[in-house]
C-alpha cells in the first residue's frame, strides 16, 4: 500500500471512530444526566478523573514514544517483539502499583470512602487501557484496527446504558459498562497482536526495562504536568464543591472535549507518518505541518465560534436542571482552537523534532501556573473558577510552545515560510 493511500485509509478509519466518539456522548449524556441527575453524574465524573491519573501513570508516555519505536522497527519482527514485551511488562508493573495506591486512597481519604465501590469498578478502565496496546497499532499505522475496537467499546457502553440504567439507583451500571468496554477491546487487541501479527512475548531484560523507562520519562512528566490543569480542575473542585457542582462542570467539560476531539484522527494519523518523514526530508515534514496548522486554525476556529454561540441550545438538550452549564461552555469555547494549536506545536512538531525535554518543561511551568490559579479561583468561584483556570493555563502553555518554535526558527506558520521563500 502506498504512503498516500495508507494515510487516507488511516484517517478515514480514525475519522469514523471519532465521529462515533462525538455522536454517542451527545446521545448518552442527555439521557444519563436526566436519569441519574447531576449529583450521581458528578460522582461518576470524579471517579473517572481519579482513574484518569492511573491511565496516565500506566501509559508512561508510551503512546508517543513506543509508537515512534514501532513505526521505525515495523519491518523487524524480532525487534517488534522486544519492544512490545518490554513496554507491556513496564505497564503491568505500573498497573499493580496503581491498584495499591487506589486502595490506600479509598481506604484513608474520607471523600472517597463512602463511594469506594464506584472507584474500584471505574479502575477497570485502567486495566483495559493497559491490555489494549494502541501504541502498537499506531506505530504499525493500522488505524482501522483501533477504529473497529473502539467502536466495539463505545457500543458496549451505549447499549448497556440504555438497557440497564432506568433510574437514579442504577448509576453503578455506568462505570460497570465503561470498564467492560475498555477490558473487552484490550483482550481482543492482545489476541490480534499475538496471533495475527505473530508477536512473541519475550521476557525483557533489566537493561530493556530501564531503557523504556528512560525513553518515556520526559513524555510521562509532560503528561502528568498537563493532567494537573486538564483533569486536575475537576479533581480539586470535588474537594471544594458538591457532587452536583462537579456534575455541572463535568457536563460542560465533556461537551467541550467532544468538540475538541474532532482533530484526534488527524493527529494520530500524522504523528507516526511525520516520525518517518523527518528522517527522509525535513522540508517535506515542515511543509506538511504548515498545511495542518492552517487546516486546524480554520476548522477549530469555526467550531470554537459555533460552540460559544450555540452553548444555550446545547444545554437545553440536557434539560432545565443544567442551565448553570451554559456560561461554563461559553467560558471554555476557545479551547478547541487553542488545543488544536497545542497539538500541532507540541505533538506533531516538538515531539517529532525530539524536543521532548523542552516540551516537558513547558508543561511543568504551565502546571505550576495552574496550581496557583486553582488555589485562588476554585475555593471562591467554584466551577466558574475551574473553567477560567483551564482557559488561562491552556493559552499560557500553547503560547510557550509557539514562542519556543519561533526561537528555534521552525516555521510552523505557513505565512512565515512564504516570507522566507520570497526573501530568497
C-alpha positions in Angstrom: 0.0 0.0 0.0 1.4 3.4 -1.0 2.1 6.0 1.7 -0.7 8.3 0.5 -3.3 5.6 0.4 -2.3 4.3 3.8 -2.6 7.8 5.3 -6.1 8.3 3.7 -7.2 4.8 4.9 -5.9 5.6 8.4 -7.5 9.0 8.5 -10.9 7.6 7.4 -10.7 4.8 9.9 -9.9 7.2 12.8 -12.3 9.8 11.5 -15.2 7.2 11.6 -14.2 6.3 15.1 -14.0 9.9 16.2 -17.4 10.7 14.6 -18.8 7.9 16.8 -17.0 9.3 19.8 -18.5 12.7 19.1 -22.1 11.4 18.4 -22.5 8.8 21.1 -21.8 11.2 24.0 -24.4 13.6 22.6 -26.9 10.7 22.7 -25.9 9.2 26.1 -25.0 12.4 28.0 -28.5 13.9 28.0 -30.1 10.6 28.9 -27.7 10.0 31.8 -28.0 13.5 33.1 -31.8 13.2 33.2 -31.9 9.7 34.6 -29.2 9.7 37.3 -29.1 13.5 37.9 -26.2 15.9 38.3 -25.2 14.6 41.8 -24.6 11.0 40.7 -23.1 12.1 37.4 -20.7 14.3 39.3 -19.7 11.3 41.5 -19.0 9.2 38.4 -17.1 12.0 36.8 -14.9 12.5 39.9 -14.2 8.7 39.9 -13.2 8.9 36.2 -10.9 11.8 36.9 -9.1 9.9 39.6 -8.7 6.8 37.5 -7.5 9.1 34.6 -4.4 9.7 36.7 -3.7 5.9 36.8 -4.3 5.8 33.0 -1.6 8.4 32.6 0.7 6.7 35.0 0.4 3.3 33.2 0.7 4.9 29.8 4.0 6.4 30.9 4.4 8.3 27.6 4.4 5.0 25.6 1.5 6.2 23.4 4.0 8.6 21.8 7.5 7.1 22.5 6.6 3.4 21.8 4.5 4.4 18.8 7.6 6.0 17.3 9.8 3.0 18.1 7.2 0.6 16.5 7.0 2.9 13.4 10.8 2.7 12.9 11.0 -1.1 13.5 7.8 -2.2 11.8 9.7 -4.5 9.3 11.8 -6.2 12.0 9.6 -8.9 13.7 12.2 -9.7 16.4 12.7 -6.1 17.4 8.9 -5.6 17.5 8.6 -8.5 19.9 11.3 -7.0 22.1 9.7 -3.5 22.1 6.2 -5.0 22.7 7.4 -7.2 25.6 9.4 -4.6 27.4 6.6 -2.0 27.2 3.9 -4.4 28.3 6.0 -5.6 31.2 6.5 -2.0 32.4 2.8 -1.1 32.0 1.7 -4.2 34.0 4.1 -3.3 36.8 2.7 0.3 36.9 -0.8 -1.1 36.9 -0.1 -3.1 40.1 1.4 0.0 41.7 -1.7 1.9 40.7 -4.1 -0.6 42.3 -2.2 -0.4 45.6 -2.3 3.4 45.5 -6.1 3.3 44.8 -6.6 1.0 47.8 -4.7 3.4 50.1 -6.6 6.5 48.8 -10.1 4.9 49.0 -9.3 3.5 52.5 -8.0 6.6 54.1 -9.4 9.7 52.3 -12.9 10.4 53.7 -14.1 12.0 50.4 -13.8 8.6 48.7 -14.6 6.1 51.5 -18.4 6.3 51.2 -18.4 5.5 47.5 -15.5 3.1 47.3 -17.3 0.7 45.0 -17.6 3.3 42.3 -13.8 3.9 42.3 -12.9 0.2 42.3 -15.3 -0.5 39.4 -14.0 2.5 37.4 -10.5 1.2 37.9 -11.4 -1.4 35.2 -10.7 1.4 32.7 -7.0 1.3 33.7 -6.9 -2.5 33.4 -8.4 -2.4 29.9 -6.2 0.5 28.9 -3.0 -1.5 29.8 -4.3 -4.6 28.0 -5.0 -2.6 24.8 -1.7 -1.6 23.2 -3.0 1.2 21.0 0.6 2.4 20.6 1.5 -0.8 18.7 -1.3 -0.4 16.1 -0.5 3.3 15.8 3.2 2.6 15.1 2.2 0.0 12.5 -0.2 2.6 11.0 -3.1 0.1 11.2 -5.6 2.6 12.4 -8.5 0.5 11.1 -8.0 -2.0 13.9 -8.1 0.8 16.5 -11.2 2.2 14.9 -13.1 -1.1 15.0 -12.1 -2.0 18.5 -13.1 1.5 19.8 -16.5 1.2 18.1 -17.0 -2.1 19.9 -16.1 -0.5 23.2 -18.4 2.5 22.7 -21.2 0.2 21.6 -21.0 -1.9 24.7 -21.2 1.2 26.9 -24.0 2.8 24.9 -26.2 -0.3 24.6 -25.6 -1.2 28.3 -26.6 2.3 29.4 -29.9 2.3 27.6 -30.8 -1.2 28.6 -29.9 -1.1 32.3 -29.9 2.5 33.5 -33.6 3.3 34.1 -33.5 5.2 37.4 -31.0 7.1 39.7 -30.3 3.9 41.7 -28.9 2.3 38.6 -25.9 4.6 38.4 -23.4 1.8 39.2 -24.1 0.4 35.7 -22.4 3.4 34.2 -18.8 2.6 35.5 -19.5 -1.1 35.0 -20.2 -0.8 31.3 -17.5 1.8 30.8 -14.9 -0.6 32.3 -16.3 -3.6 30.4 -15.9 -1.7 27.1 -12.2 -1.0 27.9 -11.4 -4.5 29.1 -13.1 -6.2 26.1 -11.1 -4.4 23.5 -8.0 -4.9 25.5 -8.4 -8.6 25.3 -9.2 -8.6 21.6 -6.3 -6.3 20.9 -3.8 -8.6 22.7 -5.2 -11.6 20.8 -4.6 -9.8 17.5 -1.0 -8.9 18.3 -0.1 -12.4 19.5 -1.9 -14.4 16.8 -2.4 -12.1 13.8 0.9 -10.2 14.0 2.7 -13.2 15.4 4.4 -11.1 18.0 6.0 -13.2 20.8 6.2 -12.2 24.4 9.9 -12.3 25.3 11.0 -12.0 28.9 12.6 -8.5 28.9 16.0 -7.9 30.3 16.7 -5.4 33.0 18.5 -3.2 30.5 15.5 -3.1 28.2 13.1 -2.2 31.0 15.4 0.6 32.2 15.7 1.8 28.6 11.9 2.0 28.2 11.6 3.9 31.4 14.3 6.4 30.3 12.7 6.8 26.8 9.2 7.5 28.2 10.3 9.7 31.2 10.1 13.1 29.6 6.7 12.4 27.9 5.4 10.9 31.2 6.4 14.1 33.1 4.7 16.2 30.4 1.5 14.1 30.6 1.4 14.3 34.4 2.0 18.0 34.4 -0.6 18.5 31.7 -3.1 16.5 33.7 -2.8 18.9 36.6 -4.6 21.5 34.5 -6.8 19.3 32.2 -8.3 16.9 34.7 -7.0 18.4 37.9 -9.6 21.1 37.9 -12.4 18.6 38.3 -10.5 16.7 40.9 -9.7 19.8 43.0 -13.3 21.1 42.5 -14.5 17.9 44.1 -12.9 19.0 47.4 -14.5 22.4 47.5 -17.9 21.8 45.9 -20.7 19.3 46.0 -21.1 16.4 43.5 -23.9 18.5 41.9 -21.5 21.4 41.1 -18.9 18.8 39.9 -21.7 17.4 37.6 -22.3 20.9 36.1 -18.6 21.4 35.4 -18.1 17.8 34.1 -21.0 18.0 31.7 -19.7 21.3 30.2 -16.2 19.7 30.0 -17.5 16.7 28.2 -19.2 18.8 25.6 -16.0 21.0 25.0 -13.8 17.8 24.9 -16.2 16.2 22.4 -15.8 19.2 20.1 -12.0 19.3 20.6 -11.6 15.6 19.9 -12.6 16.2 16.3 -8.9 16.6 15.4 -7.7 13.5 17.1 -7.8 11.3 14.0 -5.6 13.8 12.1 -3.0 14.0 14.9 -2.9 10.2 15.4 -2.6 9.5 11.7 0.1 12.1 11.0 2.3 11.6 14.1 3.9 8.2 13.0 4.0 9.4 9.4 5.9 12.6 10.3 8.3 10.5 12.5 9.4 8.6 9.4 9.1 11.6 7.0 11.6 13.6 9.1 14.2 11.0 8.5 13.9 11.4 4.7 13.2 15.2 4.3 12.9 17.9 7.0 11.4 20.3 4.4 8.6 17.8 3.4 7.8 17.3 7.1 7.6 21.0 7.8 5.5 21.6 4.7 3.0 19.0 5.9 2.9 20.7 9.4 2.3 24.1 7.7 -0.8 22.7 5.9 -2.1 21.0 9.0 -1.7 24.2 11.0 -3.8 26.2 8.5 -6.4 23.4 8.4 -6.7 23.2 12.2 -6.8 27.0 12.6 -9.7 27.3 10.2 -11.7 24.3 11.3 -11.2 24.5 15.1 -11.7 28.3 14.9 -15.1 27.8 13.4 -16.0 25.1 15.9 -15.0 27.3 18.8 -17.1 30.1 17.5 -20.1 27.8 17.0 -19.7 26.4 20.5 -19.8 29.8 22.1 -22.8 31.0 20.0 -24.9 27.9 20.5 -24.0 26.9 24.0 -27.5 27.7 25.2 -29.1 25.4 22.6 -26.8 22.6 23.5 -27.6 22.8 27.2 -31.4 22.9 26.6 -30.9 19.3 25.2 -29.6 18.3 28.6 -32.6 19.7 30.4 -33.6 22.7 32.6 -31.5 21.3 35.6 -28.3 22.1 33.7 -28.8 25.8 32.8 -25.8 26.6 35.0 -23.7 24.7 32.5 -24.2 27.4 29.8 -21.7 30.0 31.0 -19.2 27.2 31.7 -19.3 26.2 28.0 -19.1 29.8 26.8 -16.0 30.4 29.0 -14.2 27.4 27.5 -15.5 27.8 23.9 -12.0 29.0 22.8 -10.3 25.7 23.9 -10.9 23.7 20.7 -8.8 26.3 18.8 -6.2 26.6 21.5 -5.8 22.8 21.9 -5.7 22.4 18.1 -2.7 24.7 18.0 -1.2 22.9 21.0 -1.4 19.6 19.2 0.4 21.0 16.1 3.1 22.8 18.2 3.6 20.1 20.9 2.8 16.7 19.4 3.4 17.0 15.7 6.4 19.4 15.9 8.2 19.4 19.2 7.9 15.7 19.8 9.0 14.7 16.3 11.9 17.2 16.4 13.0 15.5 19.6 12.3 18.4 21.9 10.6 16.2 24.5 12.5 17.7 27.4 11.7 21.2 26.4 8.0 20.3 25.9 8.1 18.7 29.4 9.4 21.9 30.9 6.6 23.9 29.2 4.0 21.6 30.8 5.7 21.8 34.2 5.7 25.6 34.1 2.0 25.6 32.9 1.0 23.2 35.7 2.7 25.5 38.2 0.6 28.4 36.9 -2.5 26.1 37.0 -1.9 25.2 40.7 -1.7 28.9 41.6 -4.9 29.7 39.6 -6.8 26.8 41.1 -5.8 27.7 44.6 -7.0 31.3 44.0 -10.1 30.7 41.8 -11.7 27.4 42.8 -12.3 28.0 46.5 -14.0 31.3 45.8 -15.7 30.9 42.4 -16.1 27.0 42.4 -16.9 25.7 38.9 -16.5 29.1 37.2 -13.0 29.4 38.7 -12.2 26.0 37.4 -13.3 26.9 33.9 -11.3 30.2 33.8 -8.2 28.4 35.3 -8.4 25.8 32.4 -8.6 28.5 29.8 -5.8 30.7 31.2 -3.4 27.7 31.6 -4.0 26.3 28.1 -3.4 29.7 26.5 -0.2 30.1 28.5 1.1 26.6 27.6 0.3 27.0 23.9 1.9 30.4 23.8 5.1 29.0 25.3 5.2 26.3 22.6 4.8 28.9 19.9 7.5 31.1 21.3 9.9 28.1 21.6 9.4 27.1 17.9 9.8 30.7 16.9 13.1 30.9 18.8 14.3 27.6 17.1 13.3 29.0 13.7 11.0 26.1 12.9 8.5 27.7 10.5 5.2 26.0 11.6 3.3 29.1 10.3 2.8 29.0 6.6 2.9 32.7 6.1 6.4 32.8 7.7 7.5 30.1 5.4 6.2 32.0 2.4 8.1 35.2 3.5 11.3 33.2 3.7 10.8 31.9 0.1 10.1 35.5 -1.1 13.2 36.9 0.5 15.3 34.1 -1.1 
